[in-house]
Amino acid sequence: AQHRGVEIKNGAILCLHGGGGAARSCAEAWSKAGGKLLWSGGRRELSEDGPWAGAMLNTEAESESGEAALEIAVSINFDLQSDVESEYVGAGLQLMPSYSKSSGTYDERISSLSSGKLDGRWLLCAQHLAAWSTLWCPGRAEDLPSLELLLDRLVFAESLLDEY
């Protein structure tokens, strides 16, 4: 989200659908970065007493007070097997936690990654960069590639593997 210009520290709102481990990790990281959270449902509940509790928004209270509609910066649907009926899912920048087989030329693949919904490759690469910079080798974080470069290399590797 930060790579795409979202200012999380200024209270940007993340809409999460689902409440499993990935959703909880995102909720905690988003809230620690200064963002606000809106949980839109799902098969598993995102408890309101987690480390993200202070960042949770109550849409019922806000709609009763006459507040303007929420401006969602990013939405992620982690519960891909459920029918989503929330007005907030799909708002703002959309990150999809899953991804399907990519096809086309290298340039076509790169172009598809940069437009519309951002597929799971973005989350995969960002997660690995965060893990390496905070867990595995924090002293060498400045030596890691950028998110854009890592995505580029992943797409290049995928296109090479399709040739075989």
C-alpha positions as CSV (number, residue, x, y, z in Angstrom):
1,A,0.0,0.0,0.0
2,Q,2.8,2.4,0.8
3,H,4.5,1.5,-2.5
4,R,1.3,2.7,-4.2
5,G,1.2,6.0,-2.3
6,V,-1.2,5.2,0.6
7,E,-0.3,7.3,3.7
8,I,-1.0,4.8,6.4
9,K,0.4,6.9,9.2
10,N,-2.3,9.5,8.5
11,G,-5.1,7.2,9.5
12,A,-5.8,5.6,6.1
13,I,-8.5,3.0,6.4
14,L,-8.0,-0.7,5.6
15,C,-11.1,-2.8,5.0
16,L,-10.5,-6.4,5.9
17,H,-12.9,-9.2,5.0
18,G,-12.0,-12.4,7.0
19,G,-10.3,-12.9,10.3
20,G,-7.7,-15.7,9.9
21,G,-4.0,-15.5,10.5
22,A,-3.2,-13.4,7.4
23,A,-6.0,-10.9,8.2
24,R,-4.9,-10.6,11.8
25,S,-1.3,-10.0,10.8
26,C,-2.3,-7.3,8.4
27,A,-4.6,-5.7,11.0
28,E,-1.8,-5.6,13.5
29,A,0.8,-4.2,11.0
30,W,-1.7,-1.6,9.7
31,S,-2.7,-0.4,13.1
32,K,1.0,-0.2,14.3
33,A,1.7,1.9,11.2
34,G,-1.0,4.4,12.2
35,G,-3.9,3.3,10.1
36,K,-7.5,2.6,10.9
37,L,-9.3,-0.7,10.4
38,L,-12.8,-1.7,9.2
39,W,-13.8,-5.3,9.5
40,S,-16.5,-6.2,6.9
41,G,-17.3,-9.8,8.0
42,G,-16.2,-13.2,6.9
43,R,-16.2,-16.8,8.1
44,R,-13.8,-16.0,10.9
45,E,-14.2,-13.0,13.2
46,L,-11.5,-10.4,13.6
47,S,-11.8,-10.0,17.3
48,E,-12.1,-6.4,18.6
49,D,-9.7,-7.1,21.5
50,G,-6.5,-7.8,19.5
51,P,-3.5,-5.6,19.4
52,W,-5.3,-3.6,16.7
53,A,-8.3,-2.8,19.0
54,G,-7.5,1.0,19.1
55,A,-7.6,1.2,15.3
56,M,-11.0,-0.5,14.8
57,L,-13.8,1.7,13.4
58,N,-17.4,1.3,14.4
59,T,-19.5,1.9,11.3
60,E,-22.8,1.7,13.2
61,A,-21.9,4.5,15.6
62,E,-20.6,6.6,12.8
63,S,-23.6,6.2,10.6
64,E,-25.9,7.1,13.6
65,S,-23.9,10.3,14.2
66,G,-24.4,11.4,10.6
67,E,-20.7,11.2,9.7
68,A,-19.8,11.1,6.0
69,A,-19.2,7.8,4.3
70,L,-15.9,6.2,5.1
71,E,-13.1,6.6,2.6
72,I,-11.4,3.2,2.2
73,A,-7.8,3.4,1.1
74,V,-7.2,-0.3,0.7
75,S,-9.5,-3.4,0.8
76,I,-8.4,-7.0,1.1
77,N,-10.7,-10.0,0.9
78,F,-9.0,-12.9,2.8
79,D,-12.2,-14.9,2.8
80,L,-12.4,-15.8,-0.9
81,Q,-14.9,-18.6,-0.3
82,S,-17.7,-16.5,1.2
83,D,-20.2,-14.3,-0.5
84,V,-19.2,-10.7,0.3
85,E,-22.1,-8.3,0.9
86,S,-20.2,-5.4,2.3
87,E,-20.4,-2.0,0.7
88,Y,-16.7,-1.5,1.6
89,V,-15.1,-4.6,0.1
90,G,-13.6,-3.7,-3.2
91,A,-13.3,0.0,-2.4
92,G,-10.0,1.8,-2.7
93,L,-6.9,0.0,-3.8
94,Q,-7.7,-3.7,-4.0
95,L,-5.2,-6.3,-2.9
96,M,-6.0,-9.9,-3.6
97,P,-4.3,-12.5,-1.4
98,S,-4.3,-15.2,-4.1
99,Y,-2.9,-15.3,-7.5
100,S,-3.4,-17.4,-10.6
101,K,-1.0,-18.6,-13.3
102,S,0.2,-15.7,-15.3
103,S,0.5,-15.7,-19.1
104,G,1.7,-13.6,-21.9
105,T,5.0,-12.0,-22.6
106,Y,7.2,-10.5,-19.9
107,D,6.0,-7.0,-20.7
108,E,2.3,-8.1,-20.7
109,R,2.7,-9.7,-17.3
110,I,4.4,-6.6,-15.8
111,S,1.6,-4.5,-17.2
112,S,-1.1,-6.6,-15.7
113,L,0.6,-6.5,-12.3
114,S,0.5,-2.7,-12.3
115,S,-3.2,-2.2,-13.2
116,G,-6.5,-2.9,-11.5
117,K,-6.5,-5.2,-8.6
118,L,-3.1,-6.1,-7.2
119,D,-2.8,-9.9,-6.9
120,G,-1.1,-12.0,-4.3
121,R,2.3,-11.5,-5.9
122,W,2.5,-8.0,-4.3
123,L,1.7,-9.4,-0.9
124,L,4.1,-12.3,-1.3
125,C,7.0,-10.1,-2.2
126,A,6.2,-7.5,0.4
127,Q,5.9,-10.2,3.1
128,H,9.3,-11.6,2.2
129,L,11.0,-8.3,2.2
130,A,9.5,-7.4,5.6
131,A,10.6,-10.8,7.0
132,W,14.1,-10.4,5.7
133,S,14.5,-6.9,6.9
134,T,13.0,-7.5,10.4
135,L,13.6,-11.2,11.2
136,W,16.3,-12.9,9.2
137,C,18.8,-10.2,8.5
138,P,17.9,-6.7,9.9
139,G,21.5,-5.5,9.7
140,R,21.4,-5.8,6.0
141,A,18.0,-4.4,5.3
142,E,19.4,-1.7,3.1
143,D,20.9,-4.3,0.8
144,L,17.5,-5.8,0.0
145,P,15.9,-5.1,-3.4
146,S,13.0,-2.8,-3.7
147,L,9.5,-4.2,-3.9
148,E,9.3,-3.2,-7.5
149,L,12.6,-5.0,-8.4
150,L,11.6,-8.1,-6.5
151,L,8.3,-8.3,-8.4
152,D,10.1,-7.7,-11.6
153,R,12.4,-10.7,-10.9
154,L,9.5,-12.9,-9.9
155,V,7.7,-12.2,-13.1
156,F,10.9,-12.8,-15.1
157,A,11.4,-16.1,-13.4
158,E,7.7,-17.1,-14.1
159,S,8.1,-16.2,-17.7
160,L,11.3,-18.3,-18.0
161,L,9.7,-21.3,-16.3
162,D,6.8,-21.1,-18.8
163,E,9.3,-21.7,-21.7
164,Y,10.1,-25.2,-20.3
